[in-house]
Amino acid sequence: MAGDIEARLQELGLELPAAPVPVANYVPALQAGNLLFISGQIAKAADGSLMTGSVGTDLTVEDGQKAARLCALNILAQAKAALGSLDRIQQVVRLTGFVNAGAGFADHPKVINGASDLMVEVLGDKGRHTRAAVGASGLPANTAVEVDAILMVG
């Protein structure tokens, strides 16, 4: 049975992908007390395609924002896999976003707004969070963006 958050995703026309499987020696999510730590999620769409390239060189800021939204959807997919229901999310505490950025690119926060905006659209005030946005000269699989999360859960 779908909960309120899944109904909100559907209302927004968003498809929650299957939770991506780790590609190295780590777990995708780990709960410690009432905190759920979600490992970095890359810009992988529900159909398996990957948004790749360097923002500011190969991709626009808007492309980067779309990639960040995909990362946020994958974070929610991992949360659902770990918790059974997205309705157990009480608060998004922190997002850390990494942008595969070209030399001289300085709009990392605008790119990561794609993930932040999605969390607020889907979760309302529970989606508001602290954040860091960091530039990198490269990311795994040449993905455009990677985002990890800390969620408070019940």
KEROVEX-873936 format. One record per residue: residue in three letters; x, y, z of N, C-alpha, C, CB in turn. Coordinates in steps of 0.1 Angstrom, whole numbers. Glycine has a CB too. Layout:
// residues N
REC	code	n.xx	n.yy	n.zz	ca.xx	ca.yy	ca.zz	c.xx	c.yy	c.zz	cb.xx	cb.yy	cb.zz
REC	ala	X	Y	Z	X	Y	Z	X	Y	Z	X	Y	Z .
...
// end
This chain:
// residues 154
REC	code	n.xx	n.yy	n.zz	ca.xx	ca.yy	ca.zz	c.xx	c.yy	c.zz	cb.xx	cb.yy	cb.zz
REC	met	8	-12	0	0	0	0	9	12	0	-10	0	12 .
REC	ala	6	21	-9	14	34	-10	11	43	1	13	40	-24 .
REC	gly	21	50	6	18	60	17	17	74	11	29	59	27 .
REC	asp	16	83	20	14	97	16	25	103	7	13	106	29 .
REC	ile	38	99	11	49	104	3	49	98	-11	62	102	10 .
REC	glu	46	85	-12	45	79	-25	34	85	-34	44	64	-24 .
REC	ala	23	88	-27	12	95	-34	16	108	-39	-1	96	-24 .
REC	arg	24	116	-31	29	129	-35	38	127	-47	36	136	-23 .
REC	leu	46	117	-47	55	115	-59	46	113	-71	64	103	-57 .
REC	gln	36	105	-70	27	102	-81	20	115	-86	17	91	-78 .
REC	glu	15	123	-76	9	135	-79	18	145	-87	4	142	-66 .
REC	leu	31	144	-84	41	153	-91	45	147	-104	53	155	-82 .
REC	gly	40	135	-107	44	128	-120	58	122	-119	43	138	-131 .
REC	leu	63	119	-107	77	114	-106	77	99	-103	84	121	-94 .
REC	glu	86	92	-110	87	78	-108	99	75	-99	88	71	-122 .
REC	leu	96	67	-89	106	63	-80	113	51	-86	101	59	-66 .
REC	pro	126	52	-89	133	40	-95	135	29	-85	147	45	-101 .
REC	ala	139	18	-90	144	7	-81	157	12	-74	146	-7	-89 .
REC	ala	159	8	-62	171	13	-55	183	7	-62	170	8	-40 .
REC	pro	192	16	-66	204	11	-73	213	2	-64	213	23	-77 .
REC	val	219	-8	-70	228	-17	-62	242	-11	-61	228	-31	-69 .
REC	pro	248	-13	-50	262	-7	-48	271	-14	-59	267	-10	-34 .
REC	val	281	-5	-63	291	-10	-73	304	-13	-67	292	0	-84 .
REC	ala	305	-11	-54	318	-14	-47	315	-19	-33	327	0	-46 .
REC	asn	325	-19	-24	324	-25	-11	318	-15	-1	337	-30	-6 .
REC	tyr	305	-13	-1	298	-4	8	283	-8	8	300	11	5 .
REC	val	276	-3	18	261	-6	18	254	7	13	256	-10	32 .
REC	pro	243	6	7	236	18	2	230	27	12	226	14	-8 .
REC	ala	226	20	24	219	27	35	223	20	48	204	28	32 .
REC	leu	224	28	58	227	23	71	220	31	82	243	23	74 .
REC	gln	212	25	90	205	32	101	213	31	114	191	26	103 .
REC	ala	215	42	120	222	43	133	212	51	142	236	50	132 .
REC	gly	205	45	151	195	51	159	184	56	150	202	63	167 .
REC	asn	181	69	152	170	75	143	175	82	131	162	84	152 .
REC	leu	188	79	127	194	85	115	196	74	105	207	92	119 .
REC	leu	192	77	93	195	69	81	205	76	72	182	65	74 .
REC	phe	216	69	70	227	75	62	226	68	48	241	72	68 .
REC	ile	225	76	38	223	71	24	236	74	17	211	77	17 .
REC	ser	243	63	12	255	65	4	253	74	-8	261	51	0 .
REC	gly	264	79	-14	263	87	-26	255	81	-37	276	91	-30 .
REC	gln	245	88	-42	237	83	-53	240	91	-66	222	84	-50 .
REC	ile	242	84	-77	246	91	-89	233	94	-97	256	83	-97 .
REC	ala	235	101	-109	224	106	-117	220	95	-127	229	118	-125 .
REC	lys	214	84	-121	209	73	-129	194	73	-129	214	59	-122 .
REC	ala	188	73	-141	174	74	-143	167	60	-141	170	79	-157 .
REC	ala	154	60	-140	147	47	-138	149	37	-149	132	50	-137 .
REC	asp	152	42	-161	154	33	-173	169	28	-173	151	40	-186 .
REC	gly	177	32	-163	191	27	-163	201	37	-169	192	14	-169 .
REC	ser	196	47	-177	205	56	-183	212	65	-173	198	64	-194 .
REC	leu	223	70	-176	232	78	-167	234	91	-173	245	70	-163 .
REC	met	232	102	-165	236	115	-170	251	117	-167	227	127	-163 .
REC	thr	259	118	-178	273	119	-176	278	133	-182	280	108	-183 .
REC	gly	290	136	-178	297	148	-183	300	158	-172	289	154	-194 .
REC	ser	307	168	-177	312	179	-168	303	191	-169	326	182	-171 .
REC	val	297	195	-158	288	207	-158	297	219	-160	280	208	-145 .
REC	gly	293	228	-170	301	239	-173	309	237	-185	309	244	-162 .
REC	thr	311	225	-189	319	221	-201	310	214	-211	331	212	-197 .
REC	asp	305	202	-207	297	194	-215	282	196	-213	299	179	-213 .
REC	leu	279	201	-200	265	202	-196	262	216	-191	261	192	-186 .
REC	thr	250	220	-192	245	233	-186	242	232	-172	233	239	-194 .
REC	val	240	243	-165	236	243	-151	222	236	-150	234	257	-145 .
REC	glu	213	238	-160	200	232	-160	201	217	-161	191	237	-171 .
REC	asp	211	212	-170	213	198	-171	218	192	-157	224	195	-182 .
REC	gly	227	200	-151	232	195	-138	221	195	-127	242	205	-133 .
REC	gln	211	204	-128	200	204	-119	191	191	-121	191	216	-120 .
REC	lys	189	187	-134	182	175	-137	189	163	-132	180	174	-152 .
REC	ala	202	163	-133	210	152	-127	209	151	-112	225	154	-131 .
REC	ala	209	163	-106	208	163	-91	194	158	-87	210	177	-86 .
REC	arg	184	161	-95	170	156	-92	170	140	-93	160	162	-102 .
REC	leu	177	135	-103	178	120	-104	185	115	-91	186	116	-116 .
REC	cys	195	121	-87	202	117	-75	193	117	-63	214	126	-71 .
REC	ala	185	127	-61	175	128	-50	164	117	-51	168	142	-50 .
REC	leu	160	114	-63	150	103	-65	157	90	-61	145	102	-79 .
REC	asn	169	88	-64	176	76	-60	178	75	-45	190	74	-67 .
REC	ile	180	87	-38	181	87	-24	168	82	-18	184	102	-19 .
REC	leu	157	87	-23	144	83	-18	141	68	-21	132	91	-25 .
REC	ala	146	63	-32	145	49	-35	153	40	-25	150	46	-49 .
REC	gln	165	45	-21	173	38	-11	166	39	2	187	44	-10 .
REC	ala	160	50	6	153	51	18	141	42	19	148	66	20 .
REC	lys	134	41	8	122	31	8	127	17	9	114	33	-6 .
REC	ala	138	14	3	143	0	4	147	-3	18	155	-2	-6 .
REC	ala	153	7	25	158	5	38	147	5	49	168	15	42 .
REC	leu	137	14	47	127	16	57	114	9	54	124	31	58 .
REC	gly	111	5	42	98	-1	38	88	9	34	93	-9	50 .
REC	ser	89	21	40	79	32	37	86	45	38	67	31	46 .
REC	leu	84	53	28	89	67	28	83	76	39	88	74	15 .
REC	asp	71	71	44	64	79	54	71	78	67	50	74	56 .
REC	arg	81	70	69	90	70	81	100	81	81	97	56	82 .
REC	ile	102	88	70	111	100	70	105	111	78	114	104	55 .
REC	gln	112	115	88	107	126	97	114	140	92	110	124	111 .
REC	gln	126	139	87	133	151	83	145	147	74	138	159	95 .
REC	val	147	155	64	160	154	56	169	163	64	159	158	41 .
REC	val	180	157	70	189	165	79	199	172	70	195	156	89 .
REC	arg	205	164	61	217	170	53	218	163	40	230	168	61 .
REC	leu	221	171	30	225	166	17	239	171	14	215	171	5 .
REC	thr	247	163	8	260	167	3	261	164	-11	272	160	11 .
REC	gly	263	174	-19	262	173	-34	276	175	-40	252	182	-40 .
REC	phe	280	166	-49	293	167	-56	289	169	-71	302	154	-54 .
REC	val	295	180	-77	293	183	-91	305	180	-99	288	198	-92 .
REC	asn	304	172	-109	315	170	-119	316	183	-127	312	157	-128 .
REC	ala	326	191	-124	326	205	-129	338	208	-137	325	215	-117 .
REC	gly	336	216	-148	347	220	-156	355	231	-149	342	226	-169 .
REC	ala	367	233	-153	376	243	-147	369	257	-147	390	244	-155 .
REC	gly	370	263	-136	364	277	-134	349	277	-131	367	284	-146 .
REC	phe	343	266	-131	328	265	-129	326	269	-114	322	251	-132 .
REC	ala	316	278	-111	314	282	-98	299	282	-93	319	297	-96 .
REC	asp	291	275	-101	276	275	-97	272	262	-91	268	278	-110 .
REC	his	281	256	-84	278	243	-77	265	243	-69	289	239	-68 .
REC	pro	263	254	-61	250	255	-53	238	255	-62	250	267	-44 .
REC	lys	238	262	-73	226	262	-82	224	248	-88	229	271	-94 .
REC	val	234	240	-90	232	226	-95	225	218	-85	246	220	-100 .
REC	ile	231	218	-73	225	210	-62	212	214	-57	235	210	-50 .
REC	asn	207	226	-61	194	231	-59	184	221	-65	191	245	-64 .
REC	gly	188	214	-76	179	204	-82	175	193	-72	186	197	-94 .
REC	ala	185	188	-64	182	178	-53	174	184	-42	195	172	-48 .
REC	ser	178	196	-37	172	203	-26	157	206	-29	179	216	-22 .
REC	asp	155	211	-41	141	215	-45	132	203	-46	141	222	-59 .
REC	leu	137	191	-51	129	179	-52	125	175	-38	137	168	-59 .
REC	met	135	175	-28	132	171	-15	120	179	-9	144	172	-6 .
REC	val	121	192	-11	110	201	-6	97	199	-13	115	216	-6 .
REC	glu	98	197	-26	85	194	-34	78	182	-29	89	193	-49 .
REC	val	86	172	-26	80	159	-23	77	158	-8	90	147	-26 .
REC	leu	86	163	1	84	162	15	79	174	23	97	157	21 .
REC	gly	78	185	16	74	198	23	84	202	33	60	196	30 .
REC	asp	80	207	44	90	211	54	99	200	59	83	217	66 .
REC	lys	95	188	58	104	177	62	116	175	52	96	163	62 .
REC	gly	114	182	41	125	181	31	136	192	32	119	182	17 .
REC	arg	133	202	41	143	212	43	155	207	50	137	225	50 .
REC	his	167	211	47	179	205	52	191	214	52	182	192	44 .
REC	thr	202	210	59	215	216	57	221	210	45	224	214	70 .
REC	arg	232	217	40	237	212	27	251	217	25	228	216	16 .
REC	ala	259	209	17	271	213	11	271	210	-4	284	206	18 .
REC	ala	277	219	-12	278	217	-26	292	219	-30	268	227	-34 .
REC	val	298	208	-35	313	207	-38	315	204	-52	319	197	-28 .
REC	gly	325	210	-58	330	207	-71	340	197	-71	335	220	-78 .
REC	ala	340	188	-82	350	178	-83	354	177	-98	344	164	-79 .
REC	ser	367	173	-100	372	172	-114	367	159	-121	387	173	-114 .
REC	gly	361	150	-113	356	138	-119	348	131	-108	367	129	-125 .
REC	leu	338	123	-113	330	115	-104	329	101	-109	316	121	-101 .
REC	pro	324	91	-101	323	77	-106	315	76	-119	317	68	-95 .
REC	ala	319	68	-128	312	66	-141	310	79	-149	298	59	-138 .
REC	asn	318	89	-146	317	102	-152	303	108	-150	320	101	-167 .
REC	thr	296	104	-139	283	110	-137	284	125	-134	277	103	-124 .
REC	ala	274	132	-138	274	147	-137	273	151	-122	262	153	-145 .
REC	val	266	144	-114	263	148	-100	263	135	-91	250	156	-99 .
REC	glu	267	136	-79	265	126	-69	260	133	-56	278	118	-66 .
REC	val	250	127	-49	245	133	-37	243	122	-27	231	140	-40 .
REC	asp	248	125	-14	245	116	-3	236	123	7	258	111	4 .
REC	ala	230	116	16	220	122	25	221	116	39	206	120	19 .
REC	ile	216	124	49	213	119	62	199	123	65	223	126	73 .
REC	leu	191	112	68	177	114	71	174	111	86	168	106	61 .
REC	met	165	118	92	160	114	105	147	106	103	157	127	115 .
REC	val	146	94	109	135	85	106	128	81	119	140	73	98 .
REC	gly	116	76	118	109	71	129	105	56	127	96	79	131 .
// end
